[in-house]
Amino acid sequence: MSAMSIGILGPLRIEVDDAEVELCGAKLRDILAVLALRAGEGIRRDELIEELNLANTTRDATNAVHAHIRRLRRWLETHGIPADAVETVDSGYRLNVDRASVDAHRFRDLVQRGLSLAPATPSVVAAILEEALALWRADALMDSRQGPLTTSAADELHQWRSTARDALLDAWLALGQDNKVILSAPRFIADDPLNESIRVRQLTALRRMGRYTEAVRAYHNAERVLFQELSVEPGPELRTAHSAARRRISSDLMRERAELARLT
């Protein structure tokens, strides 16, 4: 029997025996993504109808669901996956795969494990969270966000990603790996520009590396984005990090002037 893995941390990706395969048809892809979200648990037929908006696009939404499920099962069989991998249960369907074969579930399990070990063992925490975040290929469910279930799930997964990134940056800072923070922070900020906690850690790493002017520049960028998007000023942590960088610039400038005066 073939083994299937499903990726929803980005566009839907399906692998059978480690070879990527293509599932054609937007509705089938959406159904498989939803089933993967509920792997081992199941989803009610009425939830699936609402998610796919079938009540507004077909005359008989229930028959439409049955037809899509039949097509999905036939597709599975052609790739060596038993049709009962999609099982009819009560008034809905369940995808019978190991949750670990779905990247989103594997990601969340890794993050929970990493957070449970923080902050005591930063090297272990960093390794676990790096593995977890490497599972992301793009925005979660980016080609399957059709209804309330996938929209909500995508938001929740992005929140988990944000938490994982904060914890990873903290682990790197604890390990003195400031350069990793500096290299990764711009990418994290590009995904989540209103997240002040990432910016605080960025400024902290820049200050610790002696890059005070860059820290001040990063603060002013944060200040501009927050005002444009939310009409608010940076929070106290970010302002404190900025003040520390400015004080160091002023201190260095005064020292340089004193040294110049001594030499002349």
C-alpha positions, 0 to 999 in steps of 0.5 A: 500500500502506498503512503501519502503525505499532504502539505498545506503550509503553502499551496496544496502539495501531495506526495505518494511514496515520496513522489509529488503527484497532482490532484486536478480540480479545485473542488477536489483539492479544497476537499482534500485540504479540509480533510487534511486539516481534520485528519483522523477526526472528520468533518460533517457534510454540512460543514463541507457544503458550507466550506465549498459554497455548494448550496449557492452553486449547485441545485443539490449540494448533498449529491454534489458532495457525494460526487466529489468524494467519489472522484477523490476516492477514484483518484486515490485508488489510481495512486495506490491509496485505498478508497477507504482512506476517505471514510464515510462516518455518521453524517460526514467524512474522515481522512484516515491518515497519520496526523504526522503525514500532514505538515500542519499537524507536524508543525504544531506538534513540533512547536508545542514541544519546543515551547515546552522546553523553553527557555531552559534548553535554548539549543534544543529549542532552536533546533526544534523550531528551525525544523518546524518553521522549515515546513512552511513553503508559503502562506498556509492554505494559500490556494484553498481558503474558500470558506470559514473553516480554512480561513480560520485554520489559516489564521490560527496556523499563522498565529502559531508561526508567529509564536514559533518565530518569537521563541526561535529569536529568543533562543538564538539571542540566548545562545548569542547567535545575534547574526541569525536574528539579524538575518532572519528578522527582515523576512519575518517582518515582511510576513508580519509587519505589525508584529512589534515583538519581532522588531524588538528582538531585531533591535536587540540583536543589532545593538548587541552587534554594535550596529546602532545606526541600523537599529535606529533606522529599523526603529524608524521603519517600524514607527512609520509602518505602525503609524501608516497601518494602525495610526499608533506609535511603537509600544514601550518595549520597542521605544526602550530598545530604540532609546538604548541604541540612540544613547549608545550612538550619543555616547560613542559620538561624545567619546570620539569628540573627546578623543579628537580634542585630546589629539588636537 
